[in-house]
Amino acid sequence: MIRLAVGVAALAMPAAVLAQEADPPLGQIEVVPLLRVDVILVQGAGLPWIEGGDSVEARTVVTDGRPGLGARVENRLRDEAGLVQFRRSDSRSAHPTSQGVTLRGLGGNASSRALVTLDGVPQADPFGGWVAWSAYDAIRLGGVAITRGGGSGTDGPGALAGTVALYSQMTDGGEASLAYGSRDGWDGAFSLGTRLGEGKVAVDGRYSRGDGFVPVVAGQRGAVDRAAPYEQGGLGARLRFGAGPDSRIEASLRGFSDRRDRGTDFTTSRVDGVDASLRFVKDSLGATNWLALAYVQLRDFDTGFASVAANRKSAAPALYQQVPATGIGARLEWQPVVRKTYRSGSGATTRHPLRIGVDWRRTVGRTEEDYFFTGLNPGRHRSAGGSSDTVGAFAEWTPGGEYGGLLWTLSGRVDHWWIGTGYRHEYNIGGSTITDARFAARQGWEGSGRAGVRWTAGDVALRAAAYRGWRLPTLNELYRPFRVGADATAANEALAPERLWGGEIGADWRRGGTKLSVTLFANRLDNAIANVTLGTGPGSFPGVGFVAAGASYSQRQNLDAIDSKGIEVSAEQRAGPLTLRATYAFTDARVAASGAAAALDGKRPAQIAKHGASLSLRAGDAGPFGGFATLRYIGRQNEDDLGLQPLGDALTVDAGLSLRLTQGLRIEARGENIFDALVPAALSSAGILERATPRTLWVGVRAAY
């Protein structure tokens, strides 16, 4: 209670200053309805959103996630209760492979169970399923749409827990920011857009670096522990030009580089990526619309792992890994004119309630690893990898009026999947072969879909939805064993796809500047993939070799299921320039397991908290002052599948203020985790605790024209 009271007081600090901001003229007010995704300034997301199309389900639209001053997209998303990453630390300090994202308690695995897209293109790493969040800070985003619950036919396979859809933005003019922060941190970003003949071109970029902090908590550090520096940057270009009446071609090319460290020698990580997409869009109010999209993802990831002595006085290399991976895909979508509706005083409005399409995605990747080091020299090498393909067809039908009454939606898709011939080859460097395995190709069919209804009467809307989704195991889960410290986990080439059944009911109330939303949900994830503890060292175990005394041996396995149910609440109040928003999620998630995983039965999945909440106060920058304050609560959760390694709860406060000097120039100050709360991020089997970002302060300038 003391922590909560202190946090609430901190939220109130900027209110007196923000209240000085006068109401902007009516013409300057941007109205962003939560259920109208098409109002976001979007380029390249695909065909126009159907008005009200997916509003039968729980959805949040984030339009205030501006970068700069060290702000990060992933941390803004943490304000939405129930949306979690596998680790509590962000992309400045977390290991890149731990940055999966999920919703509604469907966790326990570092691979994403929520589908992340950028302008309609899937973003998960082709090999491992994790998300390179630092790449999106270099993009000017127009907004983020968070759809909770699985079964989206139009988004593609993989949307088990929901979809996090990021949308890029092309604007006229330019904007730049430069900030200096704690631990010699620097952060610079820019965006520039201009007309190019009948088209438009935009360039965005960002660079950030810092000396970082020591991840291990103070009482457990030894001589090997040091600060973990980071250096990250990205650059992108987008081009749009006309291709006939109501048609356009859009091209995008972006690259990013991410360098970070885990706080000991031999633990550097590097991620380089290049993404490109090309699309043709026919977008007409009075005729059939359609889209053709092709894209490619190139990823090159390498990292090192260290073996740290129990007294933390020495470290030695344990494994060096390199992961090249490629994702390619294409999409065709068609929106025929089905009917026209008319509104008094506004003329005829053409509606496109039907969406039909096909898509294809292929992933190819491998891991190259050196391990069993003697001094600085590896003794063994492992190569493992494979490929996967999905081809699907989808349709979505959303009739009804968006201005009241009954609205319903029905979407579905059918996918055929292939897992190509995988392999794992291990050998002694300069010597004999240890493993030379080839795994049979597999294929199958999966169906997914969603049915929902919404009834609106005045200020109140009632909604309900049921859905089915699925996810194919990643190449990483199928073929690559791995170690975290002394703990070892074996791969499992026989993993089956995960399958989700779920449903939700909810109510929304809106009057003036007040909004309230409540959603009850229940999900069952069959064949949930988890790291199942099977033994403890010392000893030699299949798929990983020797495991030291006290360390755990696990294998990726399909559990019987994860059952998750809970409630999500959000409330928002606007008063002039101020917006007060609160979110809360209660999640009761339990594992159903038998056989070798029977010890997990009835336990809570790893990395999933029962409670999560946020309270934020924000003010726009139309006046001389702007700013925000955010209070976040993260509930207690378990590091491991058996519940033997608890991570305590945490309460953090972020805040920022800005002052306008001239029409296009502002000075800004921002603080992360202002009261320096301990946020437990990881706990090893030896009891070594790592923390997420400590207090970090930024000051800088922003210019726009």
C-alpha positions in Angstrom: 0.0 0.0 0.0 2.9 2.4 0.7 4.3 1.8 -2.7 1.0 2.3 -4.3 0.4 5.6 -2.4 3.8 6.9 -3.4 3.2 6.0 -7.0 -0.2 7.7 -7.1 1.4 10.8 -5.6 4.0 10.8 -8.3 1.3 10.7 -10.9 -0.2 13.8 -9.5 3.0 15.8 -9.6 2.8 17.0 -13.2 -0.9 17.6 -13.1 -0.7 21.2 -11.8 1.7 22.1 -14.7 -0.3 20.3 -17.3 -3.5 21.9 -16.2 -2.1 25.3 -17.3 -2.4 24.2 -20.9 -5.4 25.8 -22.6 -7.9 23.9 -24.6 -6.9 23.9 -28.2 -9.2 25.3 -30.9 -11.9 22.9 -31.9 -10.3 22.4 -35.3 -7.0 21.2 -33.7 -8.6 18.5 -31.7 -7.9 15.0 -33.0 -10.7 12.5 -32.2 -9.5 8.9 -32.2 -12.4 6.5 -31.4 -11.2 3.3 -29.9 -13.2 1.2 -32.3 -12.3 2.9 -35.5 -8.8 1.7 -36.5 -9.0 3.4 -39.9 -8.6 6.8 -38.3 -5.0 6.2 -37.6 -2.7 7.7 -40.2 -1.6 4.6 -41.8 0.4 3.8 -44.9 0.6 0.3 -46.3 -1.5 -1.7 -43.9 -3.5 -3.2 -46.7 -7.0 -2.5 -47.8 -9.0 0.0 -45.8 -10.4 -1.3 -42.5 -14.1 -2.0 -42.6 -15.9 0.4 -40.3 -16.6 -1.4 -37.1 -15.1 -4.6 -38.7 -13.5 -6.2 -35.7 -15.0 -4.1 -33.0 -17.0 -7.1 -31.7 -13.8 -8.1 -29.9 -11.7 -6.5 -27.3 -9.3 -4.0 -28.9 -7.1 -1.2 -27.8 -5.7 1.5 -30.2 -2.5 3.2 -29.1 -1.8 6.5 -30.8 0.5 8.2 -28.2 3.6 6.0 -28.6 5.9 8.6 -29.9 9.6 7.8 -29.9 12.5 9.9 -28.6 14.1 10.7 -25.3 14.8 7.1 -24.8 11.1 6.1 -25.1 10.5 2.6 -26.6 7.5 1.1 -28.3 7.7 -2.1 -26.2 7.6 -0.2 -23.0 4.6 1.9 -24.1 2.8 -1.4 -24.8 3.5 -2.6 -21.2 0.9 0.0 -20.2 -1.8 -2.3 -21.6 -2.4 -4.7 -18.8 -2.4 -8.3 -19.8 0.1 -7.8 -22.7 3.4 -9.2 -21.5 6.8 -10.2 -22.8 8.7 -13.3 -21.7 11.1 -11.1 -19.7 10.3 -7.9 -17.8 13.5 -6.2 -19.1 13.4 -4.4 -22.4 15.6 -4.6 -25.5 18.5 -2.6 -24.0 19.3 -5.4 -21.6 17.2 -8.5 -22.2 18.7 -11.3 -24.3 17.2 -11.0 -27.8 15.8 -14.5 -27.7 13.7 -13.8 -24.7 11.5 -11.1 -26.3 8.4 -13.0 -27.2 5.0 -11.4 -26.6 1.7 -12.9 -25.5 -1.7 -12.0 -24.0 -4.3 -13.4 -21.6 -1.9 -15.7 -19.7 -0.9 -17.8 -22.6 2.8 -17.8 -21.7 5.5 -20.1 -20.5 7.5 -19.9 -23.7 9.8 -17.3 -25.2 8.3 -17.7 -28.6 5.5 -15.2 -29.3 2.0 -16.4 -29.0 0.6 -13.1 -30.1 1.1 -12.2 -33.8 3.1 -9.0 -34.3 2.7 -7.3 -37.7 4.0 -4.1 -39.3 1.8 -2.8 -42.0 0.3 -6.3 -42.3 3.7 -8.1 -42.5 4.5 -10.7 -39.8 7.5 -9.6 -37.7 8.5 -12.6 -35.6 12.0 -13.9 -36.2 11.8 -16.6 -38.9 13.9 -19.0 -36.8 13.0 -18.4 -33.2 9.7 -16.5 -33.1 11.0 -13.8 -30.9 10.5 -10.1 -31.8 13.3 -7.5 -32.4 11.5 -4.7 -30.6 14.4 -2.2 -31.0 13.9 -2.2 -34.7 10.5 -0.4 -34.4 11.9 2.6 -32.5 13.5 3.8 -35.8 10.1 3.9 -37.5 7.6 6.7 -37.4 4.5 4.8 -36.2 1.0 6.2 -36.7 -0.5 3.8 -34.1 -0.7 0.3 -32.7 -3.9 -1.8 -32.7 -3.9 -4.5 -30.0 -6.6 -7.2 -30.6 -7.1 -9.6 -27.8 -8.1 -13.2 -28.5 -7.2 -15.6 -31.3 -8.7 -16.8 -34.5 -8.2 -13.7 -36.7 -8.7 -15.0 -40.2 -7.4 -12.0 -41.9 -4.2 -11.5 -39.9 -2.7 -14.9 -40.7 -1.8 -18.0 -38.6 0.0 -17.5 -35.3 -2.5 -15.2 -33.6 -3.2 -17.5 -30.7 -3.4 -14.8 -28.0 -4.2 -11.9 -30.3 -2.5 -9.5 -32.7 -0.3 -6.5 -32.1 -0.5 -4.6 -35.3 1.9 -1.7 -35.8 1.2 0.9 -38.5 3.8 3.2 -40.1 3.1 6.8 -41.0 4.2 9.1 -43.8 3.8 12.8 -43.1 4.9 16.0 -44.7 7.7 17.9 -43.1 10.3 16.7 -40.6 11.0 16.0 -37.0 14.2 15.4 -35.0 15.1 14.8 -31.4 18.3 14.4 -29.4 18.6 13.4 -25.8 21.2 12.6 -23.2 20.5 10.3 -20.3 21.8 8.3 -17.4 24.9 6.1 -17.8 26.1 8.1 -20.7 23.1 7.3 -22.8 22.5 9.0 -26.1 19.3 8.8 -28.2 18.7 10.6 -31.5 15.8 10.1 -34.0 14.5 11.8 -37.1 11.8 11.5 -39.7 11.4 13.3 -43.0 8.6 13.2 -45.5 8.0 15.1 -48.7 6.2 15.1 -52.0 7.9 13.4 -54.9 6.0 14.3 -58.1 2.6 12.7 -57.7 3.9 10.5 -54.9 5.6 10.7 -51.6 8.8 9.6 -50.0 9.7 9.3 -46.3 12.9 8.5 -44.4 13.1 7.6 -40.7 16.1 6.8 -38.5 17.2 6.4 -35.0 20.5 5.7 -33.1 20.8 5.0 -29.4 23.6 3.9 -27.1 24.5 3.6 -23.4 26.9 2.2 -21.0 24.1 0.2 -19.4 23.7 -1.1 -15.9 24.9 -4.2 -14.0 22.1 -6.8 -14.5 22.9 -8.9 -11.4 21.5 -7.3 -8.1 24.1 -5.6 -5.9 24.3 -8.2 -3.1 25.1 -11.0 -5.5 27.7 -9.4 -7.8 31.2 -10.7 -8.1 34.4 -9.7 -10.0 33.0 -10.8 -13.3 29.9 -8.6 -13.2 30.0 -5.3 -15.0 27.7 -2.9 -16.8 26.0 -4.2 -19.9 26.3 -1.6 -22.8 24.1 -1.4 -25.8 24.2 0.2 -29.2 21.2 0.2 -31.5 20.2 1.9 -34.7 17.9 1.7 -37.7 17.2 3.4 -41.0 14.2 3.1 -43.3 12.8 4.5 -46.5 9.2 4.3 -47.9 8.0 5.3 -51.3 4.4 5.8 -52.5 3.3 6.8 -55.9 0.1 6.6 -58.0 -0.6 3.8 -60.4 -3.8 4.8 -62.0 -7.2 5.9 -60.7 -7.6 5.1 -57.0 -4.5 2.9 -57.1 -1.0 3.2 -55.7 2.3 1.3 -55.3 4.1 1.3 -52.0 7.6 0.2 -51.4 9.5 -0.1 -48.1 13.1 -0.9 -47.3 14.5 -0.8 -43.7 17.4 -2.1 -41.9 18.4 -2.2 -38.2 21.4 -3.2 -36.1 21.3 -4.2 -32.4 24.4 -4.7 -30.2 23.9 -5.5 -26.5 25.7 -7.3 -23.7 24.6 -9.4 -20.7 27.0 -8.0 -18.2 29.9 -10.5 -18.2 32.6 -11.3 -20.7 31.7 -13.6 -23.6 28.0 -12.6 -23.6 27.7 -10.1 -26.4 24.7 -10.3 -28.8 24.3 -8.9 -32.3 21.2 -8.8 -34.4 21.2 -7.4 -38.0 18.1 -7.3 -40.1 16.9 -6.0 -43.5 13.2 -6.0 -44.4 11.7 -5.1 -47.8 8.1 -5.1 -49.1 6.2 -4.1 -52.2 2.5 -3.7 -52.5 -0.1 -2.7 -55.0 -3.3 -1.2 -53.6 -6.6 -0.5 -55.4 -8.5 1.7 -52.9 -11.8 3.1 -54.1 -14.9 4.1 -52.3 -17.2 3.1 -55.1 -15.6 0.0 -56.6 -14.0 -3.3 -55.8 -10.8 -3.0 -53.8 -7.8 -5.3 -53.8 -4.2 -5.6 -52.6 -1.1 -7.5 -53.7 1.8 -7.8 -51.3 5.2 -9.4 -51.3 7.8 -9.2 -48.6 11.2 -10.6 -47.4 12.8 -10.6 -43.9 16.6 -11.2 -43.6 18.0 -11.8 -40.1 21.5 -12.5 -38.9 21.9 -13.1 -35.2 24.9 -14.2 -33.1 25.4 -14.4 -29.4 27.7 -15.8 -26.8 27.0 -17.5 -23.5 29.4 -17.7 -20.5 29.9 -20.2 -17.7 30.3 -18.2 -14.5 32.0 -19.6 -11.4 29.9 -20.1 -8.3 31.9 -17.3 -6.5 31.4 -15.1 -9.6 35.1 -14.4 -9.7 35.7 -15.8 -13.2 33.9 -16.5 -16.4 34.7 -18.7 -19.4 33.0 -19.0 -22.8 30.3 -21.7 -22.8 28.7 -21.4 -26.3 28.9 -19.2 -29.3 25.9 -19.2 -31.7 25.2 -17.7 -35.1 21.6 -17.8 -36.6 21.0 -16.7 -40.1 17.3 -16.9 -41.1 15.0 -15.7 -43.9 11.3 -15.2 -44.0 9.4 -14.5 -47.3 5.8 -14.2 -48.1 3.0 -12.9 -50.2 -0.6 -11.9 -49.8 -3.6 -11.2 -52.1 -6.8 -9.7 -50.8 -10.0 -8.7 -52.4 -12.9 -6.5 -51.2 -15.9 -6.6 -53.5 -18.7 -4.1 -53.4 -21.5 -5.8 -51.7 -24.0 -3.0 -51.0 -24.5 0.7 -50.6 -26.0 2.4 -47.6 -27.2 6.0 -47.3 -27.1 8.5 -44.5 -29.2 11.6 -44.4 -27.2 14.7 -45.2 -24.0 12.8 -46.1 -24.9 11.2 -49.4 -24.1 7.6 -50.5 -21.5 5.5 -48.7 -20.1 2.4 -50.3 -19.5 -0.5 -47.9 -17.1 -3.4 -48.2 -18.2 -5.9 -45.5 -16.6 -8.8 -47.3 -12.8 -9.6 -47.3 -11.4 -12.6 -49.2 -7.8 -13.5 -49.7 -4.9 -15.9 -49.7 -1.4 -15.7 -48.1 1.8 -17.7 -48.0 4.8 -17.5 -45.6 8.0 -19.5 -45.7 10.7 -19.5 -43.0 14.2 -21.0 -43.4 16.9 -20.8 -40.8 19.7 -22.7 -39.0 21.9 -22.3 -36.0 25.7 -22.8 -36.0 27.1 -23.3 -32.5 30.6 -23.8 -31.0 30.6 -25.3 -27.4 32.5 -27.5 -25.0 35.2 -24.9 -24.6 38.7 -25.6 -23.3 39.9 -22.2 -22.4 39.0 -20.1 -25.4 38.9 -23.0 -27.8 35.7 -24.8 -28.6 35.7 -28.6 -28.7 32.5 -29.3 -30.5 30.3 -27.8 -33.2 26.5 -28.2 -33.8 24.5 -27.2 -36.8 20.7 -27.5 -36.8 17.8 -26.1 -38.8 15.1 -26.6 -41.3 12.2 -24.8 -43.0 8.5 -24.4 -42.7 5.7 -23.2 -45.0 2.1 -22.2 -44.6 -0.4 -21.5 -47.3 -3.9 -20.2 -46.3 -7.1 -18.8 -47.6 -9.3 -16.5 -45.5 -12.6 -14.7 -45.6 -14.3 -12.2 -43.3 -17.9 -11.0 -43.4 -19.0 -8.1 -41.3 -22.5 -6.8 -42.0 -24.5 -4.4 -39.8 -24.5 -0.7 -39.1 -21.6 1.0 -37.4 -23.8 3.7 -35.9 -25.9 1.5 -33.6 -28.0 -1.6 -33.5 -26.6 -5.0 -34.3 -23.2 -5.7 -35.8 -21.8 -9.2 -36.3 -18.7 -10.6 -37.9 -17.7 -14.1 -39.1 -14.1 -14.8 -40.2 -12.3 -18.0 -40.9 -9.3 -19.4 -42.7 -7.9 -22.8 -43.6 -4.1 -23.4 -43.8 -1.9 -26.2 -45.1 1.4 -26.4 -43.4 4.7 -28.1 -44.1 7.7 -28.7 -41.9 10.6 -29.4 -44.2 13.4 -31.9 -43.6 15.1 -30.8 -40.5 18.5 -31.8 -39.3 21.0 -31.7 -36.4 24.7 -32.4 -36.9 27.2 -32.4 -34.1 30.8 -33.3 -34.2 34.1 -32.9 -32.3 36.0 -30.2 -34.0 38.8 -31.9 -36.0 37.4 -35.3 -35.0 34.5 -37.7 -35.0 30.8 -37.2 -35.6 28.6 -37.3 -32.5 25.1 -36.8 -34.0 24.0 -36.8 -37.6 20.2 -36.8 -37.5 17.7 -36.1 -40.3 14.1 -35.6 -39.3 11.2 -36.5 -41.6 9.2 -33.8 -43.3 5.6 -33.4 -42.0 2.5 -31.6 -43.2 -1.1 -31.1 -42.1 -4.2 -28.9 -42.2 -5.4 -26.4 -39.6 -8.5 -24.3 -39.4 -9.1 -21.1 -37.5 -11.8 -18.5 -37.2 -13.8 -16.1 -35.1 -17.5 -15.4 -34.7 -18.7 -12.3 -32.8 -21.6 -10.0 -32.3 -22.0 -6.5 -30.9 -25.2 -4.7 -29.9 -25.2 -1.0 -29.4 -27.9 1.1 -27.8 -27.1 4.7 -26.9 -23.9 4.9 -24.8 -23.7 1.1 -24.2 -22.3 -1.7 -26.4 -22.5 -5.4 -25.5 -20.3 -7.9 -27.3 -19.4 -11.5 -27.4 -17.0 -13.6 -29.5 -15.7 -17.2 -29.8 -12.6 -18.2 -31.6 -10.1 -20.9 -32.6 -6.4 -20.3 -33.5 -3.2 -22.3 -34.0 0.5 -21.9 -34.1 3.2 -23.9 -35.8 6.3 -24.8 -33.7 9.3 -22.6 -34.5 12.4 -24.0 -36.0 14.2 -23.1 -32.8 11.7 -25.2 -30.7 11.9 -28.2 -33.1 15.7 -28.5 -33.7 17.9 -26.4 -31.4 18.9 -27.5 -27.8 20.1 -24.6 -25.6 21.6 -23.7 -22.3 20.9 -20.8 -19.9 23.8 -20.8 -17.5 24.2 -24.3 -16.3 20.6 -25.3 -17.1 20.1 -27.2 -20.4 17.0 -27.7 -22.6 16.7 -30.2 -25.4 14.8 -29.6 -28.6 11.9 -31.8 -29.8 11.5 -32.4 -33.5 8.1 -34.2 -32.9 6.3 -31.1 -31.5 2.7 -30.8 -32.7 1.1 -27.4 -33.5 -0.6 -25.5 -30.7 -4.4 -25.1 -30.9 -6.5 -22.6 -29.1 -10.2 -22.5 -28.3 -11.6 -19.5 -26.5 -14.3 -17.0 -26.0 -15.1 -13.6 -24.4 -18.0 -11.4 -23.4 -17.7 -7.7 -22.8 -19.4 -4.3 -22.4 -18.3 -0.8 -23.4 -19.7 2.4 -22.1 -18.9 5.8 -23.6 -20.3 9.3 -22.9 -18.5 12.4 -23.8 -14.8 12.1 -22.7 -15.5 9.1 -20.5 -14.9 5.5 -21.6 -15.2 2.2 -19.7 -14.6 -1.3 -21.0 -14.9 -4.7 -19.3 -14.1 -8.1 -20.8 -14.4 -11.6 -19.4 -12.4 -14.3 -21.3 -11.7 -18.0 -21.2 -9.1 -19.9 -23.3 -7.8 -23.4 -23.6 -4.5 -23.9 -25.4 -4.1 -27.5 -26.4 -0.6 -28.9 -27.1 0.9 -25.9 -25.4 4.7 -26.0 -26.0 6.7 -25.6 -22.8 10.2 -26.3 -21.4 9.4 -29.3 -19.1 11.9 -30.1 -16.3 12.9 -33.8 -16.5 15.9 -34.1 -14.3 18.7 -32.5 -12.3 22.5 -32.8 -12.8 25.1 -34.0 -12.4 24.7 -36.4 -15.3 24.5 -36.8 -19.1 21.1 -36.3 -20.7 19.8 -37.0 -24.2 20.0 -34.1 -26.6 22.2 -31.9 -24.4 25.1 -34.0 -23.0 26.5 -33.3 -19.5 24.6 -31.2 -17.0 26.4 -29.9 -13.9 25.4 -30.6 -10.3 22.3 -28.6 -9.2 21.5 -27.6 -12.8 18.2 -28.6 -14.4 17.6 -30.7 -17.5 14.5 -29.9 -19.6 13.0 -30.7 -22.9 10.5 -28.8 -25.1 7.2 -30.8 -25.0 3.6 -30.5 -25.8 1.6 -30.2 -22.6 -2.0 -31.4 -22.5 -3.2 -27.8 -22.3 -3.0 -24.4 -20.6 -6.3 -23.2 -19.3 -6.6 -19.4 -18.8 -9.5 -17.3 -17.7 -9.8 -13.8 -16.4 -11.0 -10.2 -16.6 -9.7 -7.1 -18.4 -10.8 -3.6 -17.4 -9.9 -0.3 -19.0 -11.2 3.2 -18.1 -10.4 6.6 -19.7 -11.4 10.1 -18.8 -10.6 13.1 -21.0 -10.8 16.7 -19.6 -9.4 19.4 -21.9 -5.8 18.6 -22.7 -5.6 15.8 -20.1 -6.3 12.1 -20.5 -6.4 9.8 -17.5 -6.3 6.1 -18.4 -6.3 3.0 -16.2 -6.0 -0.7 -17.2 -6.2 -3.9 -15.1 -5.9 -7.5 -15.9 -6.6 -10.5 -13.7 -5.4 -13.8 -15.2 -6.0 -17.3 -13.7 -3.8 -19.6 -15.8 -3.2 -23.3 -15.0 -1.3 -26.1 -16.7 -3.0 -29.4 -17.5 -0.3 -32.0 -17.9 0.3 -35.8 -17.7 3.0 -38.3 -18.4 6.6 -36.9 -18.2 5.1 -33.5 -17.5 2.8 -34.6 -14.7 4.7 -32.5 -12.1 3.4 -29.4 -13.8 -0.3 -30.3 -13.6 -2.2 -27.5 -11.8 0.7 -25.2 -11.7 0.8 -21.6 -13.1 2.7 -21.2 -16.4 6.1 -19.6 -16.1 6.4 -15.9 -16.7 2.7 -15.1 -16.2 1.5 -12.9 -13.4 -1.9 -13.1 -11.9 -2.3 -9.3 -11.6 -1.2 -6.4 -13.8 -2.3 -2.8 -13.9 -1.3 0.7 -15.1 -2.5 4.2 -14.4 -1.4 7.0 -16.8 -2.0 10.7 -17.0 -1.1 12.3 -20.4 -1.3 15.7 -21.9 -0.9 16.7 -25.6 1.6 19.2 -26.7 -0.7 21.6 -28.5 -0.1 24.2 -25.7 3.1 25.4 -24.1 3.3 22.4 -21.7 3.0 18.7 -22.3 3.8 15.6 -20.4 2.8 12.3 -18.9 3.1 10.2 -15.8 2.6 6.4 -15.7 2.3 4.0 -12.7 2.7 0.3 -13.6 2.2 -2.7 -11.3 3.6 -6.1 -12.2 2.4 -9.0 -10.2 4.4 -11.9 -8.8 5.3 -14.6 -11.3 7.4 -17.7 -11.5 10.7 -18.0 -13.5 10.4 -21.8 -13.9 7.7 -24.3 -14.8 7.7 -26.0 -11.4 7.1 -22.7 -9.5 10.3 -23.1 -7.4 11.9 -19.8 -8.6 9.5 -16.9 -7.8 10.0 -13.4 -9.2 8.5 -10.8 -6.9 6.1 -8.0 -7.8 7.1 -4.5 -8.7 5.6 -1.0 -8.8 7.3 1.5 -11.1 6.7 5.2 -12.1 7.7 6.9 -15.4 7.1 10.6 -16.0 8.0 13.3 -18.5 7.5 17.0 -19.1 8.0 19.2 -22.2 8.1 22.9 -22.7 7.6 24.7 -26.0 10.2 27.4 -26.7 9.1 28.3 -30.2 6.4 26.9 -32.6 8.7 24.0 -33.7 11.1 23.6 -30.8 10.6 21.9 -27.5 12.8 20.9 -24.6 11.9 17.7 -22.8 12.8 15.8 -19.7 11.8 12.2 -19.0 12.4 9.6 -16.2 12.0 5.8 -16.3 11.5 3.9 -13.0 11.9 7.2 -11.2 11.9 5.7 -7.7 14.5 3.0 -8.7 12.2 0.1 -7.8 13.7 -3.4 -8.1 12.0 -5.2 -11.0 13.1 -8.8 -10.9 13.7 -10.0 -14.5 15.3 -13.4 -14.2 16.4 -15.9 -11.6 18.8 -18.7 -12.2 18.7 -22.2 -10.6 21.7 -21.1 -8.5 19.6 -18.2 -7.1 21.3 -15.4 -9.1 18.7 -12.6 -9.5 18.8 -10.1 -12.5 16.9 -6.8 -12.5 15.2 -4.8 -15.3 16.0 -1.1 -16.0 16.9 0.9 -12.9 16.2 4.7 -12.6 17.1 6.3 -15.9 16.8 10.1 -16.6 16.7 11.8 -19.9 16.9 15.5 -21.1 16.7 16.6 -24.6 15.3 18.7 -27.4 12.8 18.1 -30.2 12.4 20.1 -33.3 9.7 19.9 -36.1 8.7 21.8 -39.2 
